[in-house]
Amino acid sequence: MENTLEDEDSTTLSESRLILIGGRWSGKSSSGNTILGKDRFECGRTRTAQCEVRHEEFQGRNLIVVDAPGWSSSLSLTEIPEGDKQRFKLNVSKCPPGPDVFLLVIPIDCAFSVEQKRTVEEHMKLLGERVWRYTMVLFTCGDFLGEKTIEQHIESEGDSLKWLIERCRNRYHVFNNKKKTDSSQVTELLEKIDEMVWHNNGTHYEVDEQTLNIIREKQEKVAERANDRRRRAEEERQQRKTLIPEEMKTIPKVQMVLLGSRNVGKTSVGNTILGIKDTEDGKRTAQSVARKGFVGKTEITLVDTPGWWKGFSVSDTPEAIKEEVMCSMFLCPPGPHVFLLVVDADASFNAKHLEAVTTHMELLGEGVWRHTIVVFTRGDWLGTNTIEQYIEGEGEAMQCLIEQCGNRYHVMDNKNVDDGTQIAELLEKITETVAANGFNHFVPDKKIHLSIEEKRLRVEDGARLRQSQVKAKRNSLKGSKNKLRELRIVLLGMKTSGKSATGNNLLRKGAFATCQNNCCQVEEEEVADRLITVIDTPGWSKSSECIKEMDKEIVRGLSVSPLGVHAVLLVVPSDLTFREAQQVALEEHMNLFDASIWKHTMVLFTYGDKLADKSIEEHIEREHRALRWLVDKCENKYHVVNNMKKSDMSQVTELFEKIEEMVAGNNGRLYCPDMNDVHHRIEEKFRRRQLKNVLKQRLEEEYRRRELELMINFKETLLELQADNKESVTSTKSKSLNQLVGDMAKLKVKAFGQRKKEENTDAKINHEIEKLDKEIMRSTELLRNSKEFLMPDLKGESRRSSIAESYQEGKMPTGQFDNVLQWLSTLQISKNAEDELTLNFSQTSGYRSVLPQDEFYAEADIPE
């Protein structure tokens, strides 16, 4: 029942319902035990994988404490599995009629970063805005405060923690879970909860029964489908087992390749299979490596491969990673028996992830799916849920992947290496898969290996040449280089390129938040006997569709230092590809400055650890020509850093020396752009973009008009065909009786079949006409909308484009762009006899443009 206040003067409740929420390893379970005064929840190295409820009496009060599973560090709701989101919402139903308080557990011994703030914010969204009224921050690890007060800790931690406290209306408490016998900290917490309930007028967080019922219904359907899948998988396994002869029940030798995205646990799977415990946990796999071992009497050859970025298609993966993935097939000749595609069962799997997996698997050639088994990691986080429930709950993308692999899958707990049953069962499934393929291995295409080797030789030659050029240039500048007492550096680049992490590395401190920033930030520090000033700027996206305000903020980074900057570092991640799209986005932003900026610009490659034993020059030569264009544009000025090795000071001092050489090459001049000119270029950029949009709109409108014409003509043809069909039927019926009597039996059969055929034809034509009518109505509406947006009115009086008008309303300076926009609004687009699109200029202009359809967009620099 709902808690009520006993009287106006008392806020002591007879019952309190608490839900502990927060990140993993934050101390939720331990706090629950402190509140209950007993060890009722398992804690320590034991993970809370499912919601648990405990009841206890404390000082005459009935306590109901719910320990919810901790969330991972996912920054977005899209990264959280569907089942986890549903179960998080259902937590509130564990203490009916609803919780009095959500205790949001935050450990004091860890910094509360911008990333953690976003994680909390995303999870709290699942419970709705009203949840904050019932939330209190419970700090754990109170012993870490030492002589400081919790208020001093909050103020010193930064804006993120202060934001959280404000969202919780300044409600917080501190626990020292090492002092469970100190009941006063529990008494004080309950008093604060009573006070909060009083401020909430005695109400609790109300459970939306309709929402909970919908979730339960979904879970029931998922459970049914999961049972069907498990039954079907078992039946298919039994069928494959019949293909295994008795002498092959224990397969003598298996060769396998591990594939998957980064951080899914590929290497851990390999270690678990081979029974290896001593390993560098978390170390990135930079190249394909073959290892050997035994599982029982079966000899195992296992090839581990570098992972691709989760959710990124193969087009975003560097050439080196793709080559390593393809080379993996040749490290276990004559070829692998099976590919183990590793997927994290503790994360979401959507259409983007499916595309990433599919495009990377296709690198290996045809027939790869017949030899593939999906291996799910982090099975310990499933709790009481089955892997089939995860598959069915995640949706179509996950189900599509499993079907693509012939419903072959396995789940593993890499934390439980000693559990031999999971490896024995996996080996059985591998044997069944090999049997289904006639005990044949996957045959890799030797042309792939030959092509990689030929490219490797070209890359090595190009890398040696570039190295010699760089060395010669650096030697020529040694005499004129001076060590500078001060260096001012601007970081530019795409989002997620590693700019902020690089800034922290250069300053030797955590100055910048390593997540998306929308404002320039300036920090300085004394490093290597130099005063280093680093200006971090917002990143741009590869789509190049930055808004004007963001462009203005990016360029502001070069104006915060009135004396100018020593270096502009273009940050490029070496673990993602750099192709035309990235080049276009970069050029768009660099063109906002005058051409002299390139004299002061250096390419700074991040994620140097992904290069493995390859040089940065090999990376440059191996990648798309767009990257070589960039390095050449910067006159071979580049550097590589590994932000995972912050202790390696040499990479920082070498960068400073290269900057000093660049300054010497510029005769000591710094880069100080004319900001009036820069802002003028920004205005021009966005006016050009509007012009392209107008032109694109006109082209789309013309295509719609012609599509409409074709559909109307086709409908007329169908109506004529239908009329001819009916006329044919009528003429058949009007034949004289004398002509038909001759062979009545034959005629009856033929007439019946003919009549049936004519009726079917007529029905099909009617169906097509109905579909065309709908399409004609849709196209007419689209055409009408496009006319309202852009076209002159139907009375023949041309009016200016709405875009041009919006510029004038915004009091932007008029000029040639406005005139062009107005002119484009009346420009006629047609086709000539060769089916080419033509732009019809006025007869007096002396111009006429002809472009084939498939080249028009590219010529106009407009994405289709």
NORJOGI-V920282 format. One record per backbone hydrogen bond with DSSP energy under -1.0 kcal/mol. NH is the residue of the N-H (numbers start at 1). CO is the residue of the C=O. Records with the same first field share a line. If there is no record, write none. Layout:
NH = CO, CO
This chain:
16 = 62
18 = 64
19 = 101
20 = 66
21 = 103
24 = 71
26 = 23
31 = 27
32 = 28
33 = 29
34 = 30
35 = 31
36 = 32
37 = 33
40 = 38
49 = 47
52 = 67
54 = 65
56 = 63
58 = 61
61 = 58
62 = 14
63 = 56
64 = 16
65 = 54
66 = 18
67 = 52
68 = 20
71 = 22
79 = 76
80 = 77
85 = 81
86 = 82
87 = 83
88 = 84
89 = 85
90 = 86
93 = 90
94 = 91
98 = 95
100 = 17
101 = 17
102 = 134
103 = 19
104 = 136
105 = 21
106 = 138
108 = 140
113 = 111
117 = 113
118 = 114
119 = 115
120 = 116
121 = 117
122 = 118
123 = 119
124 = 120
125 = 121
126 = 123
127 = 124
131 = 128
132 = 129
133 = 130
134 = 131
135 = 132
136 = 102
137 = 171
138 = 104
139 = 173
140 = 106
142 = 175
144 = 141
145 = 142
148 = 145
153 = 149
154 = 150
155 = 151
156 = 152
157 = 153
162 = 158
163 = 159
164 = 160
165 = 161
166 = 162
167 = 163
168 = 164
169 = 166
170 = 165
173 = 137
175 = 139
179 = 176
182 = 179
183 = 181
187 = 183
188 = 184
189 = 185
190 = 186
191 = 187
192 = 188
193 = 189
194 = 190
195 = 191
196 = 192
197 = 193
198 = 194
199 = 195
200 = 196
201 = 198
202 = 197
203 = 200
205 = 99
209 = 207
212 = 208
213 = 209
214 = 210
215 = 211
216 = 212
217 = 213
218 = 214
219 = 215
220 = 216
221 = 217
222 = 218
223 = 219
224 = 220
225 = 221
226 = 222
227 = 223
228 = 224
229 = 225
230 = 226
231 = 227
232 = 228
233 = 229
234 = 230
235 = 231
236 = 232
237 = 233
238 = 234
239 = 235
240 = 236
241 = 237
242 = 238
243 = 240
244 = 241
248 = 245
249 = 246
254 = 299
256 = 301
257 = 338
258 = 303
259 = 340
262 = 308
269 = 265
270 = 266
271 = 267
272 = 268
273 = 269
274 = 270
276 = 271
281 = 279
283 = 280
289 = 304
291 = 302
293 = 300
295 = 298
298 = 295
299 = 252
300 = 293
301 = 254
302 = 291
303 = 256
304 = 289
312 = 309
316 = 313
317 = 314
322 = 318
323 = 319
324 = 320
325 = 321
326 = 322
327 = 323
328 = 324
330 = 327
331 = 328
335 = 332
337 = 255
338 = 255
339 = 371
340 = 257
341 = 373
342 = 259
343 = 375
345 = 377
347 = 344
348 = 79
354 = 350
355 = 351
356 = 352
357 = 353
358 = 354
359 = 355
360 = 356
361 = 357
362 = 358
363 = 360
364 = 361
371 = 368
372 = 369
373 = 339
374 = 408
375 = 341
376 = 410
377 = 343
379 = 412
381 = 378
382 = 379
385 = 382
390 = 386
391 = 387
392 = 388
393 = 389
394 = 390
399 = 395
400 = 396
401 = 397
402 = 398
403 = 399
404 = 400
405 = 401
406 = 403
407 = 402
410 = 374
412 = 376
416 = 413
419 = 416
420 = 418
424 = 420
425 = 421
426 = 422
427 = 423
428 = 424
429 = 425
430 = 426
431 = 427
432 = 428
433 = 429
434 = 430
435 = 431
436 = 432
438 = 435
439 = 434
440 = 437
442 = 336
448 = 445
450 = 446
451 = 447
452 = 448
453 = 449
454 = 450
455 = 451
456 = 452
457 = 453
458 = 454
459 = 455
460 = 456
461 = 457
462 = 458
463 = 459
464 = 460
465 = 461
466 = 462
467 = 463
468 = 464
469 = 465
470 = 466
471 = 467
472 = 468
473 = 469
474 = 470
475 = 471
476 = 472
481 = 477
487 = 531
489 = 533
490 = 567
491 = 535
492 = 569
495 = 540
497 = 494
502 = 498
503 = 499
504 = 500
505 = 501
506 = 502
507 = 503
509 = 504
511 = 509
515 = 513
521 = 536
523 = 534
525 = 532
527 = 530
530 = 527
531 = 485
532 = 525
533 = 487
534 = 523
535 = 489
536 = 521
540 = 493
544 = 541
546 = 544
551 = 547
552 = 548
553 = 549
554 = 550
555 = 551
556 = 552
557 = 554
558 = 555
559 = 556
564 = 561
565 = 671
566 = 488
567 = 488
568 = 600
569 = 490
570 = 602
571 = 492
572 = 604
574 = 606
577 = 316
583 = 579
584 = 580
585 = 581
586 = 582
587 = 583
588 = 584
589 = 585
590 = 586
591 = 587
592 = 589
593 = 590
597 = 594
598 = 595
599 = 596
600 = 597
601 = 598
602 = 568
603 = 637
604 = 570
605 = 639
606 = 572
608 = 641
610 = 607
611 = 608
614 = 611
619 = 615
620 = 616
621 = 617
622 = 618
623 = 619
627 = 624
629 = 625
630 = 626
631 = 627
632 = 628
633 = 629
634 = 630
635 = 632
636 = 631
639 = 603
641 = 605
645 = 642
648 = 645
649 = 647
653 = 649
654 = 650
655 = 651
656 = 652
657 = 653
658 = 654
659 = 655
660 = 656
661 = 657
662 = 658
663 = 659
664 = 660
665 = 661
666 = 662
667 = 664
668 = 663
669 = 666
671 = 565
678 = 674
679 = 675
680 = 676
681 = 677
682 = 678
683 = 679
684 = 680
685 = 681
686 = 682
687 = 683
688 = 684
689 = 685
690 = 686
691 = 687
692 = 688
693 = 689
694 = 690
695 = 691
696 = 692
697 = 693
698 = 694
699 = 695
700 = 696
701 = 697
702 = 698
703 = 699
704 = 700
705 = 701
706 = 702
707 = 703
708 = 704
709 = 705
710 = 706
711 = 707
712 = 708
713 = 709
714 = 710
715 = 711
716 = 712
717 = 713
718 = 714
719 = 715
720 = 716
721 = 717
722 = 718
723 = 719
724 = 720
725 = 721
726 = 722
727 = 723
728 = 724
729 = 725
730 = 726
731 = 727
732 = 728
733 = 729
734 = 730
735 = 732
741 = 737
747 = 743
748 = 744
749 = 745
750 = 746
751 = 747
752 = 748
753 = 749
754 = 750
755 = 751
756 = 752
757 = 753
758 = 754
759 = 755
760 = 756
761 = 757
762 = 758
763 = 759
764 = 760
765 = 761
766 = 762
767 = 763
768 = 764
769 = 765
770 = 766
771 = 767
772 = 768
773 = 769
774 = 770
775 = 771
776 = 772
777 = 773
778 = 774
779 = 775
780 = 776
781 = 777
782 = 778
783 = 779
784 = 780
785 = 781
786 = 782
787 = 783
788 = 784
789 = 785
790 = 786
793 = 797
796 = 793
805 = 801
806 = 802
807 = 803
808 = 804
809 = 805
810 = 806
811 = 808
812 = 807
819 = 815
820 = 816
821 = 817
822 = 818
823 = 819
824 = 820
825 = 821
826 = 823
827 = 824
830 = 838
832 = 836
835 = 832
837 = 851
838 = 830
839 = 849
840 = 828
841 = 839
845 = 842
849 = 839
851 = 837
855 = 852
856 = 852
859 = 855
860 = 856
861 = 858
862 = 857
